[in-house]
């Protein structure tokens, strides 16, 4: 839901954040597999990623709005 509402540039930043690559996969975007793993429960923590595994570590936030804010902050800072 959150990703669908992003513009194309921010979606590209998200892919770079999770995979460390801004290139389209050889077989197309449909082949890109991203795993999301819960990483604690805190509105203060930022999302992080293991780019080698395309693994997004995402804390459980209190609301979708907090998720949007923390994700935007992580993308801006390249955390």
C-alpha positions as CSV (number, residue, x, y, z in Angstrom):
1,X,0.0,0.0,0.0
2,X,2.8,2.5,1.0
3,X,4.9,1.6,-2.1
4,X,2.0,2.0,-4.5
5,X,1.6,5.6,-3.5
6,X,5.2,6.6,-4.2
7,X,6.3,8.4,-7.4
8,X,8.7,6.6,-9.7
9,X,11.9,8.4,-8.4
10,X,11.1,7.4,-4.8
11,X,10.4,3.8,-5.9
12,X,13.8,3.7,-7.6
13,X,15.4,5.0,-4.4
14,X,13.6,2.2,-2.5
15,X,15.0,-0.4,-4.9
16,X,18.5,1.0,-4.5
17,X,18.0,1.0,-0.7
18,X,17.0,-2.7,-0.6
19,X,19.2,-4.1,-3.4
20,X,22.1,-1.6,-3.8
21,X,21.4,-1.5,-7.5
22,X,19.4,0.8,-9.7
23,X,19.3,-1.5,-12.6
24,X,16.3,-3.5,-13.8
25,X,16.7,-7.2,-13.2
26,X,17.7,-9.1,-16.4
27,X,14.2,-10.8,-16.6
28,X,12.3,-7.7,-15.6
29,X,10.9,-6.1,-12.5
30,X,8.6,-9.1,-12.0
31,X,11.6,-11.2,-11.1
32,X,12.7,-8.9,-8.2
33,X,12.2,-10.7,-5.0
34,X,12.3,-8.6,-1.8
35,X,11.9,-10.2,1.6
36,X,10.5,-8.1,4.5
37,X,11.3,-9.2,8.0
38,X,10.0,-7.8,11.2
39,X,12.7,-6.0,13.2
40,X,11.4,-5.0,16.6
41,X,8.6,-2.7,17.6
42,X,9.5,1.0,17.8
43,X,8.4,4.2,16.2
44,X,11.9,5.5,16.7
45,X,13.8,2.9,14.6
46,X,14.4,3.3,10.9
47,X,14.0,0.6,8.3
48,X,17.3,-1.1,7.3
49,X,18.3,-3.6,4.6
50,X,20.8,-6.4,3.9
51,X,21.3,-5.6,0.2
52,X,23.1,-8.9,-0.6
53,X,19.9,-10.7,0.2
54,X,17.3,-8.0,-0.8
55,X,16.1,-8.2,2.8
56,X,14.2,-5.2,4.2
57,X,14.2,-5.1,8.0
58,X,11.1,-3.2,9.1
59,X,10.2,-2.4,12.6
60,X,6.5,-2.7,13.5
61,X,5.2,0.9,13.6
62,X,2.2,2.2,15.4
63,X,0.6,3.5,12.2
64,X,1.0,3.6,8.4
65,X,1.8,7.3,8.7
66,X,4.8,6.6,10.9
67,X,5.9,3.9,8.4
68,X,5.8,6.4,5.6
69,X,7.8,9.0,7.6
70,X,10.5,6.5,8.7
71,X,10.8,5.0,5.2
72,X,11.1,8.4,3.6
73,X,13.8,9.3,6.2
74,X,15.7,6.1,5.6
75,X,15.6,6.7,1.8
76,X,16.8,10.3,2.1
77,X,19.7,9.3,4.4
78,X,20.6,6.0,2.7
79,X,20.6,4.3,6.1
